[in-house]
Amino acid sequence: MSQEQRVNDEISLKEIAHKISGFWKELLRKWLIVVVCALGFGALGFVYALINPPNYTATLSFIIDDSQANGVLAKYSSLMNQFGLNMGLGGESAISEDNISELIKSRHIVQNALMKHAWINGEQMTLADGLLQSFNWKQKWAEDKNADPGLQELVFANFIDQPNSRLADSVMTLMYERIRHKILTVEKPNAQANILLITCVSKSPDFAKNFAESLIEAVSEYYIGNKTQKTRKTLKYIEDRADSVRNALASAEAQLAKWEDSNKLIQKAEGFLAEIRLRREVSILNVMYAEIVKNLEMTKMVLLDQTPVIQVIDVPVPPLDSSELSEWAGVLLGLIFGGLLASCWIIIRKIYLDAIHGSEPKAS
C-alpha cells in the first residue's frame, strides 16, 4: 500500500468519525424531541395493548384411514358387478387426501360447521352467532345509520331447519371470507406423513376450540358420504328389492295356504295344476329372497369396509395458546420505536441541511 493511499484512508476514517460525532451532538442537542416522541409512542403502545384482546389459537390434528376393500370382499364385489350390482369398490372418488385441505376450507364445510351449536361464553348458540359476538358486528351495525335494520335481529339459530334469508347469506359470505383469510389454516406439516393440522385463531377461545372440532365433524360427514355414495345406493336398491320379494313371497304363501284350505278334498287334475303353480312360485321366490338376503349382507360388509375413518389425534385443550401483548411490552416497544423514529428524522434532517449548506457558494 502506497503512502498516498494510507493518507486517503486515514482521511476517510476521520471524516466518518467526524460525521458520527456530528450526528451524536445533534441528537444530544435535540434530546427533548427524542424523549417526547418516545413517550408518545410508548403511550400509544400501552393503549394498543389495553384495547386489543389477545388472539387464541386452537390446533387439531387428524389422519385419514382410507383403506379400500381387498381380498374376499373385492372378489365378491366383482361377482356382484357381473349381475349389474355396482359396488363402487376401488373406484375413484371425487375427493382425495391431497385436496382434503381445500375441502375443509370450502364454503359448504365452513357453513355447516358454523351452523352447529356449542357453548360460547357460557351460552349455547350456533358458532355463527358466536362469531358475530366475537367480531362485535352487531354493535357496529347499530352505530351505522345506513345498515339494514334486520341485522340487529339476525340470529342464525333460526335458519337451521330452513334456508337462509338473503340478509343471512350476505353476512355468512362476509364471515366466510374473514374465516378463510384470517382465522382458518389447514396444513400438512410433514410431506411423508398423512397427518393434517387444522388451526383456528380467534379472540374467543371458546369459538376457536369449538370451531376446529365442528370443522372435523362436518368434513367427516361429507367425506365419508362421498366415499361410500355408490355402495350406499347399491345397498338401498338391494334393501328395496328384498322388501319387494319378501312381500311377494308372503302373498304367494298366503295364496297357497288359502288354496290348500279350500281344496283339501278336490282330486281333479286342474286343482293339482294350480297347486303346482303356486308351489313353484313360492319356491322361486324363496330362492330369490335367499340370494337377495345374501347379497344384502355382503353389501353391508363392503360398505363397512369401504367407509373411511377420520381419526382425530390431538384436540384443542384449554387453556389455549394466546398471542397476548402485555401493557408493559406495548410501552417498551412504543418507546423503542418512537426513539428510533425521532433519531432517524433528526439525522436525516441534519444530512439534508449539511448538503444544502455545503452546496451554497461561498462569498468572495
MARLUM-753843 format. One record per residue (C-alpha): x, y, z. Coordinates in steps of 0.25 Angstrom, whole numbers, plus 2048, in hexadecimal, padded with zeros to 3 digits. Last residue first. Example, Ala and Ser with C-alpha at 12.3 -4.5 7.8 and 13.67 -1.06 7.14 Angstrom:
+-----+-----+-----+
!  px !  py !  pz !
+-----+-----+-----+
! 837 ! 7FC ! 81D !
! 831 ! 7EE ! 81F !
+-----+-----+-----+
# end
This chain:
+-----+-----+-----+
!  px !  py !  pz !
+-----+-----+-----+
! 7C2 ! 890 ! 7F7 !
! 7B5 ! 88B ! 7FD !
! 7B4 ! 87C ! 7FE !
! 7AB ! 875 ! 7F4 !
! 7A0 ! 86C ! 7FB !
! 7A2 ! 85D ! 7F8 !
! 7A7 ! 85B ! 806 !
! 79B ! 862 ! 80D !
! 791 ! 859 ! 805 !
! 799 ! 84C ! 808 !
! 79A ! 850 ! 817 !
! 78B ! 853 ! 818 !
! 788 ! 845 ! 811 !
! 791 ! 83D ! 81A !
! 78C ! 844 ! 826 !
! 77D ! 841 ! 823 !
! 781 ! 833 ! 820 !
! 788 ! 832 ! 82E !
! 77C ! 839 ! 835 !
! 771 ! 830 ! 82E !
! 779 ! 823 ! 831 !
! 77A ! 827 ! 840 !
! 76B ! 82A ! 841 !
! 768 ! 81D ! 83A !
! 772 ! 815 ! 843 !
! 76C ! 81C ! 850 !
! 75E ! 819 ! 84C !
! 760 ! 80A ! 848 !
! 768 ! 808 ! 855 !
! 75E ! 80F ! 85E !
! 752 ! 808 ! 857 !
! 758 ! 7FA ! 858 !
! 75A ! 7FD ! 867 !
! 74C ! 802 ! 869 !
! 746 ! 7F7 ! 862 !
! 74E ! 7ED ! 86A !
! 74A ! 7F3 ! 877 !
! 73B ! 7F2 ! 872 !
! 73C ! 7E4 ! 86F !
! 73B ! 7DF ! 860 !
! 734 ! 7D2 ! 860 !
! 736 ! 7C7 ! 855 !
! 72E ! 7BC ! 85D !
! 72F ! 7AD ! 85E !
! 723 ! 7A7 ! 862 !
! 71F ! 7A4 ! 871 !
! 718 ! 79B ! 86D !
! 71B ! 78E ! 865 !
! 71A ! 78F ! 856 !
! 719 ! 780 ! 850 !
! 724 ! 777 ! 84D !
! 724 ! 76B ! 844 !
! 716 ! 76B ! 83E !
! 714 ! 75F ! 835 !
! 70C ! 761 ! 828 !
! 707 ! 753 ! 825 !
! 704 ! 74F ! 817 !
! 6F7 ! 746 ! 814 !
! 6FB ! 73C ! 80A !
! 6FC ! 730 ! 813 !
! 6EE ! 733 ! 819 !
! 6E8 ! 735 ! 80C !
! 6EE ! 728 ! 807 !
! 6E9 ! 721 ! 813 !
! 6DB ! 727 ! 811 !
! 6DC ! 723 ! 802 !
! 6DE ! 714 ! 806 !
! 6D3 ! 714 ! 810 !
! 6C9 ! 719 ! 805 !
! 6CF ! 710 ! 7FB !
! 6CC ! 704 ! 804 !
! 6BE ! 70A ! 807 !
! 6BC ! 70B ! 7F8 !
! 6C0 ! 6FD ! 7F5 !
! 6B7 ! 6F8 ! 800 !
! 6AB ! 700 ! 7FB !
! 6AD ! 6FB ! 7EC !
! 6AE ! 6ED ! 7F1 !
! 6A1 ! 6EE ! 7F9 !
! 69A ! 6F6 ! 7EE !
! 69D ! 6EA ! 7E5 !
! 698 ! 6E0 ! 7EF !
! 68B ! 6E8 ! 7F1 !
! 688 ! 6EA ! 7E2 !
! 68B ! 6DB ! 7E0 !
! 681 ! 6D8 ! 7EC !
! 677 ! 6E1 ! 7E6 !
! 678 ! 6DB ! 7D8 !
! 678 ! 6CC ! 7DD !
! 66B ! 6CF ! 7E6 !
! 664 ! 6D5 ! 7DA !
! 668 ! 6C9 ! 7D2 !
! 663 ! 6C0 ! 7DD !
! 655 ! 6C6 ! 7DC !
! 655 ! 6C4 ! 7CD !
! 658 ! 6B6 ! 7CF !
! 64C ! 6B4 ! 7D8 !
! 64D ! 6AE ! 7E6 !
! 646 ! 6B8 ! 7EE !
! 644 ! 6B4 ! 7FD !
! 64E ! 6BE ! 802 !
! 64B ! 6C9 ! 7F8 !
! 647 ! 6D5 ! 801 !
! 652 ! 6D4 ! 80C !
! 65C ! 6D1 ! 801 !
! 659 ! 6DC ! 7F9 !
! 659 ! 6E6 ! 804 !
! 667 ! 6E1 ! 809 !
! 66C ! 6E2 ! 7FA !
! 666 ! 6F1 ! 7F9 !
! 66D ! 6F4 ! 807 !
! 67A ! 6EF ! 802 !
! 679 ! 6F7 ! 7F5 !
! 676 ! 704 ! 7FD !
! 681 ! 701 ! 807 !
! 68B ! 6FF ! 7FB !
! 686 ! 70B ! 7F4 !
! 688 ! 714 ! 801 !
! 696 ! 70D ! 803 !
! 69A ! 710 ! 7F4 !
! 696 ! 71F ! 7F5 !
! 69D ! 721 ! 803 !
! 6AA ! 71A ! 7FE !
! 6A9 ! 723 ! 7F1 !
! 6A8 ! 72F ! 7FA !
! 6B4 ! 72B ! 802 !
! 6BC ! 727 ! 7F6 !
! 6BA ! 735 ! 7F0 !
! 6BE ! 73C ! 7FD !
! 6CA ! 734 ! 7FE !
! 6CE ! 737 ! 7EF !
! 6CC ! 746 ! 7F2 !
! 6D4 ! 744 ! 7FF !
! 6DF ! 73E ! 7F7 !
! 6E0 ! 749 ! 7ED !
! 6E0 ! 754 ! 7F7 !
! 6EA ! 74E ! 800 !
! 6F6 ! 758 ! 7FE !
! 6ED ! 764 ! 7FD !
! 6E5 ! 761 ! 80A !
! 6F2 ! 75E ! 811 !
! 6F8 ! 76C ! 80C !
! 6EB ! 774 ! 80F !
! 6E9 ! 76E ! 81D !
! 6F8 ! 76F ! 821 !
! 6F9 ! 77D ! 81B !
! 6EE ! 782 ! 825 !
! 6F4 ! 77B ! 831 !
! 702 ! 780 ! 82E !
! 6FC ! 78E ! 82D !
! 6F4 ! 78D ! 839 !
! 700 ! 78A ! 841 !
! 708 ! 796 ! 83C !
! 6FC ! 79F ! 83E !
! 6FA ! 79A ! 84C !
! 708 ! 79D ! 850 !
! 709 ! 7AB ! 849 !
! 6FB ! 7AF ! 84E !
! 6FE ! 7AC ! 85C !
! 70C ! 7B3 ! 85C !
! 705 ! 7C0 ! 857 !
! 70F ! 7CA ! 850 !
! 710 ! 7C0 ! 845 !
! 71B ! 7B7 ! 83E !
! 717 ! 7A9 ! 839 !
! 722 ! 79F ! 835 !
! 71E ! 792 ! 82E !
! 72A ! 789 ! 82D !
! 72C ! 77D ! 823 !
! 733 ! 770 ! 825 !
! 735 ! 767 ! 819 !
! 744 ! 766 ! 81C !
! 750 ! 768 ! 812 !
! 74C ! 776 ! 80E !
! 74D ! 77A ! 81D !
! 746 ! 787 ! 822 !
! 73A ! 785 ! 819 !
! 732 ! 792 ! 81A !
! 724 ! 797 ! 81D !
! 722 ! 7A6 ! 821 !
! 716 ! 7AD ! 826 !
! 714 ! 7BA ! 82C !
! 719 ! 7C5 ! 823 !
! 717 ! 7C2 ! 815 !
! 70D ! 7B7 ! 815 !
! 706 ! 7BC ! 821 !
! 705 ! 7CA ! 81D !
! 6FF ! 7C6 ! 80F !
! 6F6 ! 7BC ! 816 !
! 6F1 ! 7C7 ! 81F !
! 6EE ! 7D1 ! 814 !
! 6E6 ! 7C6 ! 80C !
! 6DE ! 7C2 ! 818 !
! 6DA ! 7D0 ! 81A !
! 6D5 ! 7D1 ! 80B !
! 6CE ! 7C3 ! 80D !
! 6C7 ! 7C8 ! 81A !
! 6C2 ! 7D4 ! 812 !
! 6BD ! 7CC ! 807 !
! 6B6 ! 7C2 ! 810 !
! 6BC ! 7B5 ! 814 !
! 6B4 ! 7A8 ! 810 !
! 6AD ! 7A1 ! 81B !
! 6B0 ! 798 ! 826 !
! 6BC ! 79F ! 82C !
! 6B7 ! 7AD ! 828 !
! 6B2 ! 7B2 ! 835 !
! 6C0 ! 7AE ! 83C !
! 6C6 ! 7B9 ! 833 !
! 6C0 ! 7C4 ! 83B !
! 6BF ! 7D2 ! 834 !
! 6B7 ! 7DC ! 83B !
! 6C1 ! 7E7 ! 83B !
! 6C4 ! 7E4 ! 82C !
! 6B5 ! 7E6 ! 829 !
! 6B7 ! 7F5 ! 82A !
! 6BF ! 7F5 ! 81D !
! 6CC ! 7FE ! 820 !
! 6CC ! 80C ! 81B !
! 6CB ! 813 ! 829 !
! 6D7 ! 80B ! 82D !
! 6D9 ! 80B ! 83C !
! 6CF ! 7FF ! 83E !
! 6D7 ! 7F8 ! 833 !
! 6E4 ! 7F9 ! 83B !
! 6DD ! 7F4 ! 847 !
! 6D8 ! 7E8 ! 83F !
! 6E6 ! 7E6 ! 839 !
! 6ED ! 7E3 ! 846 !
! 6F6 ! 7D9 ! 83F !
! 6F6 ! 7D0 ! 84A !
! 6E7 ! 7D1 ! 84C !
! 6E5 ! 7CF ! 83D !
! 6EE ! 7C2 ! 83F !
! 6E5 ! 7BD ! 84A !
! 6D9 ! 7BF ! 841 !
! 6DF ! 7B7 ! 836 !
! 6E4 ! 7AC ! 840 !
! 6D6 ! 7AA ! 844 !
! 6D2 ! 7AD ! 852 !
! 6D3 ! 7A7 ! 860 !
! 6D7 ! 7B2 ! 86A !
! 6E2 ! 7B2 ! 874 !
! 6EC ! 7BA ! 86B !
! 6EA ! 7B0 ! 860 !
! 6E3 ! 7A2 ! 862 !
! 6E1 ! 79C ! 854 !
! 6D6 ! 79A ! 849 !
! 6DA ! 797 ! 83B !
! 6D6 ! 7A1 ! 830 !
! 6E5 ! 7A6 ! 82F !
! 6EA ! 797 ! 82B !
! 6E0 ! 796 ! 820 !
! 6E4 ! 7A4 ! 81B !
! 6F3 ! 7A0 ! 81B !
! 6F0 ! 793 ! 814 !
! 6E8 ! 799 ! 809 !
! 6F1 ! 7A5 ! 808 !
! 6FD ! 79D ! 805 !
! 709 ! 79E ! 80F !
! 708 ! 78F ! 813 !
! 706 ! 78B ! 805 !
! 713 ! 793 ! 801 !
! 71B ! 78B ! 80C !
! 714 ! 77E ! 807 !
! 71B ! 780 ! 7F9 !
! 726 ! 776 ! 7FA !
! 71E ! 76C ! 802 !
! 715 ! 76A ! 7F6 !
! 707 ! 76F ! 7F3 !
! 6FF ! 76C ! 7E6 !
! 701 ! 75D ! 7EA !
! 708 ! 753 ! 7E1 !
! 702 ! 745 ! 7E0 !
! 708 ! 73A ! 7E9 !
! 6FB ! 734 ! 7EC !
! 6EF ! 73C ! 7E6 !
! 6E6 ! 731 ! 7EA !
! 6DF ! 731 ! 7DC !
! 6D5 ! 726 ! 7DC !
! 6D2 ! 722 ! 7CE !
! 6D4 ! 713 ! 7D0 !
! 6E2 ! 713 ! 7CB !
! 6E5 ! 71E ! 7D5 !
! 6E0 ! 714 ! 7E0 !
! 6EC ! 70B ! 7DD !
! 6F6 ! 716 ! 7DD !
! 6F1 ! 71B ! 7EA !
! 6F2 ! 70D ! 7F0 !
! 700 ! 70C ! 7EB !
! 704 ! 71A ! 7F1 !
! 6FD ! 716 ! 7FE !
! 706 ! 709 ! 7FF !
! 713 ! 710 ! 7FC !
! 712 ! 720 ! 7FD !
! 709 ! 72B ! 801 !
! 70F ! 738 ! 802 !
! 717 ! 73F ! 80D !
! 714 ! 74D ! 80F !
! 719 ! 750 ! 81D !
! 71A ! 75F ! 81D !
! 723 ! 766 ! 828 !
! 720 ! 771 ! 832 !
! 726 ! 77D ! 839 !
! 71E ! 788 ! 840 !
! 724 ! 795 ! 843 !
! 71D ! 7A1 ! 84B !
! 724 ! 7AE ! 84B !
! 71F ! 7BA ! 854 !
! 721 ! 7C8 ! 850 !
! 723 ! 7D2 ! 85B !
! 719 ! 7DE ! 85D !
! 71D ! 7EB ! 857 !
! 719 ! 7F7 ! 860 !
! 724 ! 7F7 ! 86A !
! 72F ! 7F2 ! 861 !
! 72C ! 7FE ! 857 !
! 72B ! 808 ! 863 !
! 738 ! 804 ! 868 !
! 73F ! 804 ! 85B !
! 739 ! 812 ! 858 !
! 73E ! 817 ! 866 !
! 74C ! 812 ! 862 !
! 74B ! 819 ! 854 !
! 749 ! 826 ! 85B !
! 754 ! 823 ! 865 !
! 75E ! 820 ! 85A !
! 75A ! 82D ! 852 !
! 75B ! 835 ! 85F !
! 768 ! 830 ! 862 !
! 76E ! 831 ! 854 !
! 769 ! 83F ! 853 !
! 76F ! 843 ! 860 !
! 77D ! 83D ! 85C !
! 77E ! 847 ! 851 !
! 78C ! 84C ! 855 !
! 790 ! 83E ! 859 !
! 78C ! 838 ! 84B !
! 793 ! 843 ! 844 !
! 7A0 ! 840 ! 84C !
! 79E ! 831 ! 849 !
! 79D ! 835 ! 83A !
! 7A9 ! 83E ! 83A !
! 7B1 ! 833 ! 841 !
! 7AD ! 829 ! 836 !
! 7B1 ! 833 ! 82B !
! 7BE ! 836 ! 831 !
! 7C1 ! 827 ! 833 !
! 7BD ! 825 ! 824 !
! 7C6 ! 830 ! 820 !
! 7D2 ! 82B ! 829 !
! 7D1 ! 81D ! 823 !
! 7D1 ! 823 ! 815 !
! 7DD ! 82C ! 818 !
! 7E4 ! 820 ! 81D !
! 7E1 ! 818 ! 811 !
! 7E6 ! 823 ! 808 !
! 7F3 ! 824 ! 810 !
! 7F5 ! 815 ! 80E !
! 7F2 ! 816 ! 7FF !
! 7FD ! 821 ! 7FE !
! 807 ! 819 ! 805 !
! 806 ! 80E ! 7FC !
! 800 ! 800 ! 800 !
+-----+-----+-----+
# end
